[in-house]
Amino acid sequence: MASGAHAVTILSIDGGGVRGIIPATILEFLETELKNIDGRDARIADYFDIISGTSTGGLITAILTTPNDDHENRRPLFTAQEVVEFYLKESPYVFPQRLEKRLTTTALYEASNTNITIITTLFHWFRWAAEKLGLPKFLSKYLDRFEEAFLHPKYDGKYLHDKIKTMMGAKRLRDTLTNVVIPAYDVLRFQPRVFSTRNARIQNSTNFKLSDVCISTSAAPTYFPPYLFTHNYTKFSMVDGGLAANNPTVLAIREAVLDDCKKRIAISSEGNVDFSKFIVLSLGTGASSDKVDIWDPEDWGILAWLGAPSFSTTPIIEALMTANDEMVDVYMSLILRALGINPLKNYLRIQDEGLDRKDTSLDNSDPKHLQELVELGKGLLNKNVTMVNMETGDFGATASHPITNAEALKELAARLSAEKKSRQGKVITDLSV
């Protein structure tokens, strides 16, 4: 990047439950590099025009961009290292590893008169009658697991809701230290909702509470109940943004283009987008390369797609997330190559495509497992940068001049620092690559 040549800087973070600790570990490394260059007060939010995140990535986005209460010196409440510590400390409470009824039957009865309520009622009548007739112990345990998996969300989400509301307080979208883009899905209207700082500053009607935004994008179906809240007398019922964009990179670029119409950094006078002016860092939460070998997918019906018979995974959710993540990467690589732009210079995607299936759980909050995820994140730094093969769709190390993710992040830190100094009018050296 030559001196004085401004760019649009974007950070995008995928969804993935507790696996959010992997991109958090990557961001801790990047923030440390920025501190080495610009001093100990450097923070991720200082260097990106837009930070986008979905689900757990949306939570990281909000944590990194939420300001303190010092109106004269607004700085992020949390460092990237504290985000990693947040996952290690809070995940066991958000995802308690024990079987228990998370939602009471009364709570379901108080909901609208839906088919789910009817099915739940019939189930409890059947169970009551079976127990009166002397239900075998093994069958009783199976019914417990069936009710846990299919008649209630796995967790009630109360701890997560309370924690987020305490952290975010009364702060709203327009208060974030840089522009954020966080998707969710409204099941009342069956349409996606994209929360953004830009919109919140233009229209007060879209200036949602940050806590409502975080809880909305994190409400993963089957894991948590939909999040119901009221904003400006309008009711919303939100679920995980992964249903719309688990990899929100394209949403962030769209937001940048809309915001750039006045700045004219990446848009020409003719209205064309100059992708060479973008610097994008996209972080995944890991994906498994293992084939399904537990049961034959040819026999899958509704229950199998929802998790039976293992109850340890939700295939439909995993499929939606993985497909979205990888297709966005394919689109980005295709666009940049079609325009003759070197993806390594303008688009860095860091994703571990080779997780063991045991590591892909969204809610395994065992402290040992969480620490293993931290080590996976650190190990990913030492792996080579990968790119998608446009012919096969597979991911692999770059054929020419391979570099590690850590090396790429160090180069990125230098470019981000130079961009920041350039905007401040400071003299910098040429960092073009």
N, C-alpha and C positions, 0 to 999 in steps of 0.2 A: 504494500500500500504506500503510495508516494505521499510525501508531505503535502498536507492541505487537501487531499482527495478524500472527502468524507464517504462513509459507508453506512449502510443500515445493518445494525447488529441484532441478531436474533438468537435466543436460547429456547429450545423446545424439549419438554420432558414427558415421556410416555407414562401411561398408567400401568399398574402392576402390583397393587397391594403392598405387602411387606417388602417386595422386591424393589420398592422405591429406594431402599437403602443402597442399592448399586449405583444409580445415578447420583445420589447424595454423596457417595464416596468419591466419585469422579469430580464433582463440583468442589469438594473439599480440596482435592489436588489442584484444581484450576485456581481456586481462591488463594491458596498458598503461593502459587507462582505469581499471581498478581500482587500479593503482598511483598514478595521478593523484589518486584520491580518498582512498585509505587508506595511501599510502606505498609505498616501493620493495620492501618485503617481501611485498606482496600476491601471492597465487598462486591459480590457478584452483581448486585443491582446497579452498581455504578457504571457498568460497562456494556449493558445491553439495552437497546432501545425498546425491545419487546421481549418479555419472558412468557412463554405459553406452557401450560401443563394440563394434563387430564388425570382425573381421579387422584391417585397418590402423587402424580406429577403436579396436579393443580394445587395440592396441599403444600408441596415443596415451593412452588411458585409464590404462593401467598406468604409463606413463612419468610422467604428471602426478601420480599418486597414490602412487608408491613413495617411502617415507621414506628419509632419510639414516640414518647409523649413530649419530647423536647421540641417545641415549635420553632425555636431559633436555630437548632442544629438537628434537623431531621435525618436520622440514620436508621439503618435496618435494625430491627430488634434482635435478629439472630444471625450468627455466622453460619457458613456451610458446615463447619465442624459440629456446631450445635444441632444442625438438622440430623446428622448421623446419630448423635447422642439421643435426640428425640425419638428416633425409630427404635433404638436399643432399649430405651427406658419405657416408652409408652405402648409399644406393640403388644406386649403380653396382656395389657389391660383392655386394649381395643379388640383383640382377638383372643379371649380367654380360652385356653385349651382344655375344655371340659364339656361334657354333654349335660346340658340343662335346658329347660324351657326358657327361651329368651323373650318371647312375647306371650302374654297371657291370653287365654281364650276370650276373656272379657274384652280385651283390646280389639280382637277381631270382630266380636259381635257389635261393638260400638261403631265399626266402620259401616260403609254403605252395604246394602243387601245384595252382595255379589255371589256369583257361583262359588267362589272360594269359601265364603262364609258358610254356604249351604253344605259344601263338601266337608268342611271342618266339623260342622255340627253332626253330620251323618257319621263321620269317623268316630267322634267321641261317643255317640250312641252305640255304635257297633262295639267299641272297646268296652264300654260299660257292661253291655250284655254279655260279651265274651268272658269278662272277669267274673261275672255272676255265675257263669257256667263252669268256672275253673280253668282259666287261661294258663296254658303251659308257660313256664318261666322263659324258655328260649323265644317263644312267640311274643311274649310281652316285651322283651328287649328289642326284637325286630320292629315292633310297632313304635317303640320309642324312637328308633333310628329313622323310621319312615316319617313320623311326625316331625322330627327335627329337620329332616332334609327337604320335605315336600309341602308341609302345611304351614311352616313359619320361615322367615329369614333365619339364617344361621346365628346371627347376632342382633341384638336390639339397637345397637349403635349409641346407647345413652352415654357411655363413657366418652366416646369420640366426640359426640355433639357438645357435651359439657366442656371438654378440653379445648376444642376449637373456639367456642364462645368465650372462654376465659382468656385464651391467647389473643384473639382478635379484638375483643372488647366491642366498642361501638364504631370501630373504623369501617370505612366503606371503600368501594372500588376506586373512587376518585382520589383516595388518600395514598394509594400505592406509590412507591418511590420511582418506579418506572412503569411503562405501560404493560399490563398483563392481559392475557387472553386465556380464558378458562371455559371449556365447553361442558354442558350438562344436557340431559334429555328430559323434556317435560312429558310425563305420561298422561297428563290430563288433556293435552292438546296433540299428543303424538308428533312432536316436532323438536328438533334440537334448539337449544338456547346457548348462545355464545356470550359470555360475560366479558366485557372489556373496559379497561380504564378510559380508552378514547371515547367510547359511547357514553360512559358515566359522566365525563366532563362536558359532553355536548348536550345530553338530555338527562335532566335530573331524575326522570322516571326510570332510568336504567342504572341509577346509582345504588346498587344493592349493597347490603351489609356483606363484608368479607366473610363473616362466619357462615352466612347463608350460602354463599358461593362455594366455599370449601366443602360444606356438608353435602351440598347438591351434587357436585362432581364426584364425590367419594361414595355415593350410595349405590354400591355395586349390587345388581339384582342377584337374589338368592343368598347374598351375604348380609345385606342390610335392608331395612324397609325403605320405601321411597320417602323422601324428605318433604314434608308438607310445611309450607310457611306462607305468610301473606306479606305482600309488598305493595304499598300504595293502593290498598283495598283490593288487590288482585291476588287470587289464590294460585299457588304453584305446587306441583307434586313432582319432584325431581329425582332422577336416578343418574347413575354413573355416566360421565361424559364419554366413556369408552364406546358407548353405543353409537355415538356420532363420529368421534375422532380420537381413537386411543393414542395415535401419534398425531399431535396437533400442529406439526410443522407447516403444513399448507395453510391452516387457519391463521398462523402467525404471519406468514408471508402476505396473505390477503389483507390482514390488518395493517401491515406495513405499507402496502400499496395505497390503501385508503388514507392512511395518515400522511403519506408522502405527496399527496396531490398538491399540497401547499408548499412543502419544503423543496420539492423537485430535486431530490438527491438521486433517486433511482428511477425517476420517470422523466422522459424527455418531453419537450414542448409539444410533440405530436401525440403524447399519451402512451408511448411504448415503455415497457418495463425493462430496465437494464439490470439483468441478474448478476452482472459482474460487480455491481455495487453492494451486493448482499454478502454478509459474513454470517453463516448459520451453523450453530452447534446443536445437533439433535442427539438426545440421550435416550437409549432404550433401557428397559428393566430386565432384559434377558429373555431368551426363548429356548425351547428344547428342540434338539435335533433327533430325539429318540422317536421311534415308531411305536404306535400303540400295540402292545402285545399282551394286554390283560384280558381283553374280550374282543370278540369279532365285531367290528363296526358295521358289518353288513346286517346285523340283527338289531341295531339300535332303533329304539322307538323314543317316545317323548321322555320317559323316565331315564333311559340311558343317556340321552343328551343332557339331561339335568343332573346326572351324577350317579345313578344306580348302575351296577350294584355296589360300587366301591365306596360311594359317598365321600371320597377324598378329593374329588375334582369335579368341575363343572365344564364338560367338554364344549358346550355351546358358547360359553363365555370365553374360554381359551381360544376357540377358533376365531371368534369375532375380533379379539384383541390382536392375535398374531397376524391374521390376514390384513387388518388395517395397518399395522406397523410396517409390514414388509411392502405392501403396495405403495404406500406413501414414499418409501425409500426408492422404489422402482421409478415412480413418477418424477421424483426430484432428479435422479441420475439421468433419466431420459431427457428432461427439459434442459439441463445444463449441457449435456453432450450435444444435443441438437443445436444449441446456440454456440457451440464451440468453446465452452467455458470449462476450465479445469475444475472438476468437482472437489479435488483436494484443497484448492485455494478458497473456494466459496461455500463449501458444504461438507462439514465433518460430522459423520454419523458414527457414534460409538455404541455398539450393541454386541452382546455376547449371544451368538446363535447356537452355542453348544452346551447349554445347561443340561445337567442330568435331570430326569423327570422329577426326582425327589426335591430338586431345588426350585421347581416352577410353581409351587403352592403360593397362592395369594395371601394365605392367612396362617401359615405355620409360624407362630410367634415364639417357639421354643428358643430361649436365649442362645443355646448352642447353634441352632440353625441361623439365627440373626447374625451371629458372629461369622458364620461361614459365608453369608452373603456379603459381609464387609470384605472378607478375604477374596471373594470372587471379584468384587469391584476393584480391589487393589491389583489382583492378577490381570484383570482386563487392561490395565494401564500398560502392562508389559507386552501385550499382544499387538500384532501389526494392525494398522488401519485396514479395514475391509471395505470393499465396494461391491455392489451388485453386478453380476454378469448379465448384460442385457439379453444375451442369447438363451442362457439356461435359467436365469432367475436365481441362481445360487450366489452365495456370498463368499468372498475369499480375499486374501491379501492382494494389494495392488501389485500388478506385474512389474511395473517400473518404479525404481527408487522407493522400496518399501520402508516405511517408518512406523515406529510404535505409536500407540495412542498417547502415551506420555510425551513423546517428542512432538507429536502434532499439537497437543495441548499447550506445550511450552511455546511453540511458534504462535499459536492462537493468542496466548496471554500477551506476547510481545506486540501483536497486531492490535489487540484491544486497547492496550495501554497507549500505543501510538495514536490510535484513533481518538481516544479520550484527550490526550495532550493536544492533538491537532485542533480539536473543537475549542479548547481553552486558549488557543493561539500560541502555544509553546512550540519551540523549535525542536523538530525530531529528525532522525535520520531515515533514509529510505529503507523500508522493510518489504519492498515488493519481492514476490517469490515466483 
